[in-house]
């Protein structure tokens, strides 16, 4: 049976904003020290780069972090600021060919930006929350923007397919309880890229509509290549593809192609050989949300709350899926 939706607290009235302003940046207008963090591992932190650069260009202090797929276990003791919180610089682990956080730190240094990217190992909710708390305290963070390259972070659990939700929703759960942080937001970049992992994007749109009704949606905006941040993002993705040729980011490669104005089955890596891509302008849109509001819609977040290991998260989600009647997938009507 499909479990009932979790109870919703009354939606507080939202102060009206003008059409010419951006609700996401309005929410961050009084934040001085902002953490932009990749939710789902790999190159997710790159999906937050245009936003982070825009905030830096406004004179804000910005820290970057990523739930990491890199091999962090062998890092020396002085690379760790706290348990499960590594500080990655351009010189970190030069022998490792795959290290997106280090590659990004190298690009940042080459362009004159602060060249540190924090990395969290793949853990369950409890240790990841403690690592976030340590990072927030270390830098006096007053706003966190959690970034997903893709849309599976927006799925509540009863969809036809969930993509790869384990890391994304572990990150959501870790931050959902940190009520002392004044602003906690989620942004999704790359609408459509998760179709390869079985996500039905009509159901993503249904979820976005529900979040809008509940006052948790902060709208959408594009990353144009004509902007300074858009051009720098394209440069950063090209740099990452050059320095990680064996495992370039399909998500950010697709988004970058969309930012360049390409459309259709665009080829930028042999990793997509044998599959058909549909790069399109929607991939260059940021969709923004209130994190507590998004967390309240997830049907299984309570089941992963007490986890310490990522494999526990995986098994809890699998157990939940055995109990749920999924919503039938729908095709776009036009």
VENMO-V340563 format. One line per field, one symbol per residue. ss: DSSP state (A for helix, B for strand, O for the rest). phi: phi as a letter, one per 40 degrees, with the letter a starting at -180 (. if undefined). burial: I if it has 16 or more other C-alpha atoms within 10 Angstrom, else O. Layout:
# VENMO-V340563
ss = ???
phi = ???
burial = ???
This chain:
# VENMO-V340563
ss = OOOOOOOOOOOOOOOOOOOOOOAAAAAOOOOOBBBBBBOOOOOAAAAOAAAAAAAAAOOOBBBBBBBOOOOOOOOOAAABBBOOBBBBOOOOOOOOOOOAAAAAAAAAAAOOOOOOBBBBOOOOAAAAAAAAAAAAAAAOOOBBBBBBBOOAAAOOOOOOOOOOAAAAAAAAAAAAOOOOOOBBBBBBBOOOAAAAAOOOAAAAAAAAAAAAAOOOBBBBBBOOOOOAAAAAAAAAAAAAAAAOOOOOOAAAAAAAAAAOOOOBOOOOOAAAOOOOOOBOAAAABBBBBBAAAAAAAOOOAAAAOOOOOAAAAAAAAAAAAOOOOOOOOOOOOO
phi = .ccccccbcdccccdcbcccbbdccccccbcbbbbbbccbggcdcccccdccccccccgccbbbaacbccccccccdccbcadgbcbbbcccfccccbadcccccccdccbgcdbbbcbbccbcccccccccdcccccbfcbabbcbbchbccccchbccabgbcdcdcccccccccccccdbbbbbbbhdhccddcgccccccccccccccccgbcbgaacbccccdcccccdcccccccccbccbcccccccccccccgcahccbbaccccgbbcbcaccccccbbaccdcccccccbcccbdccbbcccddccccccccbbcccccbcdca
burial = OOOOOOOOOOOOOOOOOOOOOOIIOOIIOOIOIIIIIIIIIIIIIIIIIIIIIIIIOOOIIIIIIIIIIIOIOOOOOOIIOIOIIIIIIIOIIOOOOIIIIIIIIIIIOOOOOIIIIIIIIIIIIIIIIIIIIIIIOOOOIIIIIIIIIIIIIIIIIIIIIIIIIIIIIIIIIIIIOIOOIOIIIIIIIIIIIIIOOIIIIOIIOOIIOOIOOIIIIIIIIOIIIOOOIIIIIIOIIIOIIOIIOOIIIIIIIIIIIIIIOIOOOIOOOOOOOOOOIIIIIIIIIIIIIIIIIIIIIIIIIOOIIOIIIIOIIIOIIOOIIOOOOOOOOOOOOO
